[in-house]
């Protein structure tokens, strides 16, 4: 079953309030001082006009062009950041596996740190060994 989707066109009026209308439902409009309030008013107005509250994800918002360039740039940056975090997690897991593998081969924490170009303290955290005390 295909869900009905709604497009809410949102802009600002001369008093700097947010306005919203829904394409295809001329009786639905909303006004508010914040975007969050306009979004809520749009949901209520759609519910009143159709008798059914729209499920999450079925209302998309379209903003004036000057806003879109910033929204798109921020979304791209968010995706890049997410990918960078994923890649960082993978790299850290690989370094951890390498450190544990070298430790299993009998190398010292300091030698592993030198080979992997990581501090010996970090290697101790990874392999879970306590530093040896000199006697």
N, C-alpha and C positions, 0 to 999 in steps of 0.2 A: 504494500500500500504506500503510495506516494504522499508525503506530508506537504501540506500547503505551506509555502514560505511567503513572508511579507518583507517588503523593503520599506524601511522608514527613512525618509529624507529629512535631514536635520540641518538647521541653520540658525542664524541669530537675527533678532529684530533690531529696530532702531534704539531700543532701550537696553540692548545687550543681553536680553533674555534668550534662552534657547527655545526654538520652535521645532515641532516635529509633525510630519504628516505621513500617512501610509499610502503608498501607491495602490490604486485599485479599491481603496476604501475612503471615498471623499469625506465621509462623516467622521473619520478618525483624525483628530489633531491633538496636539499636546503642547504645553508651554511650561517652562520652569526656569529657575535661576541656575540650576546645575544640570549637567548631562544626565546624572543618575536619576534625578527627578523626572526629566523628560522621558527617559527610557521606561521608568515605572508607569508613568501616565500613558505612554503608548501601549504598553501591555494591557492596562486596564481598559483603555478605549477599544482595543481590538476585541477583548473579551466581551465588552458591552455590545459591540457592533455585530459580532458573530455568534455570541452565546457560548463560545468555547475559548478557554485560556490557551494561547499558543504554547506548544511545548518548547523547552529550551532549544536554542539553535535554529529556530524557524524564523526569527526576526533578525534581519541584517540591517545595519545602519549605514547610510550613505551621507557623507559630509561634504561641504563645499570644497572645491578644488584646492584652495590655499592650505587647507588642513591635510589633504591627502598626501602631499609630498612628505610631510613630516611623519604621518602615520605609517606610510610605506617604508620610509627610512628606518623608523624605530622597529618595525616588524622584521625587516631584513637583519638589523643589528641583533635582535633577540634570537633569531634563527642561527646566526653566526656564533653568538655566545653559547647557545645550547650545543652546537656542534663542537665548539672549542672545549667545552666542559666534558663532553663525551670523549673527545680525543685525549684530553688530559687524564681522565680516568683510565683509559686504555693504556696510555704511556706509563702511568704510575703502577698499574697492575703488571706490566711487562718488566719494569725495573724491579718490582718486588719479587717476581718469579726468578729473575736473574740473580738477585741477591741471595735468595733462599737456595737456589741451585749451586751457586759458588760456595755458600756456607756448607752445604751438604758435601762438597768436594774437599772440605777441610781448610779452606782459606780463612785467614783472620779477618775480623771486622774491618781493620784499617786497610788491609790489602784489597778487600772487596770495595771499600769506599774509594780507594785510589783507582781501581779498574773501572768503576762505574761513574767516576767523577761526581760522587755524592758524599756528603759529610759522614764521618764514621758514626756520629750520633744517630743520623737517619737510618743507617744500616743496622745499628743496634735495635732501633724501633721495629724495623722490618723483620729481622730474623729472630727477634725476641731474646737476645742474649744480654746478660748483664756484663758490664765491663769487668775485666779481671783486675784485682787489686794487686799491686806490687808488694812483695814481702821482703 
